[in-house]
Amino acid sequence: MIYKLLGKSGLKVAELSLGTMTFGTESGYGADKAECDRQFSLYRDLGGNFVDTANLYTNGTSETFLGEFMQGHRHELVLATKYSLKGGGKGPNAAGNSRKSMMEAIEGSLKRLRTDYIDLFYLHAWDFLTPVDEIMRGLDDLVKQGKVNYLGISDTPAWIVSRANTMAELMGWTRFVALQAEYSLIQRTTERDLVPMAHELGLGITAWAPLAGGALSGKYLKPETAEGRVKPESVRRNDRAQAIAKAVVELAETKNCHPVQVALRWLMQKPELTFPVVGARTTQQLELSLQAAQIILTAEEVEKLNAISAIELGFPHEFLTQQGVKDVLFNGFFDKIVK
């Protein structure tokens, strides 16, 4: 693997991040400790240094396992975890975006992870209750206390992220350098506002569900897997999704590689710095995904995937690209302006 800067920062991270939501079996799926240790070791052996977890994952077991696995080489890793979702406490303040939730979550994560600092600390999901200034001031305090090095935000509308980073810049507080969102060939609505916003603000994008729950592997094209983890009524298995998966499988056959590698590589080659978060139940599945670092998609192949997975951007994006609108907006000079 190669390493890239995470957003507008000096932090160097592997182009594929190890997702550890499957570290532990408390959620009804995932892997036992021995299997997780093998996955962790494989990722490191292949040059990976960017590990993603959260206080919620497998009721804290994911962080606990990582705390053990990292001993002796903690400083070689870029460790990301999150707060906001329930982490084992009781009462209404044991989750959410509040300062109280934040401070209690970070202490629990540090203890489980057996470390005294987190490299990248995410707000996990927006609660639409907590004031932006409370969150940004609290996160900045964690940085000043040395408990956190960099900040990220996940599953939050673009206008809120923009407001938060603008406020932090104005107040001299620490800004977000990373955005985590669902992003794949099947889920491209992220491109309406979140991706352009990340590009403008200098946020690295870490993509969860880059394989759309396994749909992009092509397994749901086969009748014998009709009752898999992704249910038939899911948008990940509708007619559009099946057409995309079929195109991915066909392209993989021509390149003599696996469909998951094509799907991941499409994200890795986006103009905006995008880091797929790859997780697996088995070491073999993880190894298959990590081999995406070994292939390249041509411009023609990327365009083919773009075309089959294209979405409507909606208003105002499509309105502003209409020729009539550009004519009056630029007084007829749009095609003569050097951008």
N, C-alpha and C positions, 0 to 999 in steps of 0.2 A: 504493500500500500504506500501511497504518497501522503503527504501532509499539507494541509491548507490552513490559512489563517481563518479563525472563526469571526466572521463579521469584521467590524471596524475595531479590531483588537490585535494584540501581538501573540495571542494564544494559538499554538500550532496543534491541530488535531487531525487524526486519521480521516481519510475520505469516507470511511464507513464506520458508523458508531455501533457499539455492541448494546443492544437493548436487552434488559434483564427482567422484563415483566414475567417471564416464564421461569425465573429462578425461584423454585419452590412449587409446591403442589396445593397450597391452601385455597387457590381460586378454582380448583376443580380441573385444572390442566397445568402443564408445565413439566418441570424435570426435578428429579431428586438431587441431593447435594453432590453426589459423585459425578453425575452427568453435567451439572452446572460447572463444576470445577474443570472438567475436560473442555467445555466450551470456552471458559475463561482463558485457559491455558492456550488453546488453539488460537484464539483471537490475538493474544499477546505474541505468540510465536510467529504469526503472520505480520507483525508490525503494528497491530492495533493499539491505540492508547486512549480512546475516547469511549468511556463507559457511561451508560445512561440508566438511572434507576429512579425510584420515587418512594416516599414514605408509605404510600398505599400498597405498592406492589407486594402481592402475596402476604399481606398483613405484616409487613416489615421483614419477612424472611429474605427477600431479595437483598436488602441492605445488609442484613446480618451475614449472609453468605459472602457478599463482597467484602465485608470487613475482615473476614478470615482470609479470603483469597488474596487480598492486596498486601498482606503483611510481608515486609521485606522489599517491596517495590512500589509503595504508595506514591512516591514522588515522580515516578515514571508515567503515571496515569493522569489523564484529565477526567476527573470524576464529576458527573452531573447528577443532581437529585432535585426533588421538587417538594413543594408544600401546597396546601389548599384543600386537598381531599382528605377524608377521614384517616387518621393515623393510629387509631386504637383508644383514644381518649373518649370521655363521655361528656355530654352536654353540647349546647349549640355553638360553643366557642372552640370545640375540638376540631373544627374544620373551617373552611372559608379563607378569605384573604386578609383578615384583620391582623394587626400587629401582635395581638395575643396568640393567635393561631400560628403566625409566622415564627415567633420566638420559641414557642414550645416545640414546634415541629423541627426547627434546626437543632435544638438540643437533643431531641430523640434520634434524629438522623446521625448526628456526630457520634453519639454513643453506639448505635448499631453498626456504623461504618468503621468504628475504631480509628477515627482520625480527628484532628483538631481543626480541619478546614475543609470546605467544599470548593472545588474549582469553579463550577457553574451551578448556580442556584436558581431554579425556575419557580415562578408562580405557575401553578399547574392548570388552573382554569378560572376564568373570571366569574365573580359571584354577584356582580351588579348591585352590591350593597356597600362595600368598603370604599371610602374616598381615595382617589388616586394619590393625593399627597401623603396620606397615612401609609400607604404601601411603599411609595418611593423613598420616603424618609426612613421607614423601617429597614428596607433593603440596604439603603446607604449606610445605616448604622452597623449592619452586619459586616459590610465591607470594611468599615473603619475599625471594627473590633477584630479584624483578621480572621473571622470565621468563614468568610466567603471572598473569592477572588473576582468572579465575574457574575453578571446577572442575565437571566433569560426569562422569557414569558411564553406561555403555551395556551392554546385554545382560547383566544381572546380576540374580539373584533379589532380590525385595523385602526379604526378611529380612536379607540381607547389606548392602544399601544403608542400611536403617534402622540396623543396628548401626554401620556406618561413620560415618554422620552423628551418631549419638548419641555415639560415642567422640570425634569431632572437637569436638563442642560441649562435652563434659566437659573435654577437654584444652586447649581454647582454640585448636584448629587450624582451618584453613579448611574449610568444609563444602561439599558439593555443592549447586549451585543448579539443575542441569539433569539430566534423565534422558532418555537416548535408547533407544528400543525400537521394534520392529516394531509398527505400529498402523495398522489400516485397517478398513473395513467388513467385510472378509473375515477379518481377524485381530483379533478382539476379546478374546482370552483375556488380553491385557494388562490388561483391566479387572478381573480377579479380585483381584489384589493390587498390581500395580505402579501403576496409576492412583490408587487410594485412598491408597496410601502417598505418592505424589508430591503429592497434594492436601494431605495432613496435614503433610508436611514442607516444603511450599512449594517444590517442584521444578517448573520448567518442563519440559514434555514435548516433545521433538523426535522426530517420528515418521518412521522410515525405512520404505521400501516403502509409502507411503500409497496407492498405486494397485495394490498387490499384484502388482507386476511387469507392470503393464499390463492385468491381468485386469479391472479396474474400468472400463477404457475401453470394454468391450463387444466387443473385437475377437475374443475367443475364442468368442463366440456365433455367429460366422460360420464355416461349414464350410471356407472357403478359407484360414483362418488356423489350422487344426487343428494344424499343425506349427510353431507359433511358439516363442518363447523359453521360455514356461512350458509344460512338458510335460503331456500329458493326465493322467498319474498324480498330478500335484501337487494338494495340497489347495486351491490357488488356482483349480483347474478342476473340482472335484468338483460334485456336484449342488447342494449348498448355495451354493457360490461362484457357479455359473452363475445361480442364482435371484436372488442379490444383484445381480450384474452386470446382469441383465435389468431389475430394478427401478430401478437407477441410470439405465440407458439410457432407460427409459420416462419417468422424472421429468425427465431432461434435455430430452427432446422437448417436454414440456409447458412447460418454462421457456425454450425456444429457446436452449439453451446446450449445451456439450459434456459428455459423461458424466464426464470427468476433473475438470471444475470442480465438479460435484455431489459427487463422492467426496471431493475435497479440502476443499470447504466444510463438509461434515459434520464433519470433524475440527476445522476452524478455529472452529466454533461450539460445541465442547464446553465445558461449564462450567469444566473445568480448562484452564489455558492450554496449548494444544497447537499446536505449530508444525510443519506438514508440511515435510519435507525433499524438495524436488523436483529431480530430475535428468532429463537428456534426452540423446539422441544428436544431436538437431538443434535449431536455434534455433526452428524452427516449433513443435516439440513443447513446448519450454520456454515459449514465449509463450502457448500454449494453457493450460498449467497455471497460469501466473501470473495469467491472467484470472479465476481463481477468486476473486481479491480483489474482483471487481466484481459478484458475485452474492450473494444472501441466500436462505437456506432458511427457509420459514415453520415455525412450531412443528409444524404438521400434517405437513409434508414430512419434517421430522426424525424425527417419531414413526413415520412409515411406514418409513423406512430403519432405524430402531432395531428395529422389529418383525421385518422380514425378515431382519435380521442377528443377532438375539438369540442369546446363548449361555447354556449352563448355568453358573452361577457355582460350583456344587459346594459341598462342605462346607468350612468351617462356615457360609458365607454364607447358603445357602438354608435350612439348619437354623435359624439364628437369626432368620429372618423368619417362621417358622411361628407361627400364631396361638397355638397351645398353649404354645409356648416363651415367647412374649411375655407370655402370661397369668401364668405362674409367675415369670418374670423381673422383671416390673413389678407383681406382686400385683394384676393386673386394672386398673391405672391407665395403661396405655400410651397409650391414646387421649386421656387427660386431661392428659398432660404436655406442656408447651410446649417445643419444641426450637428 
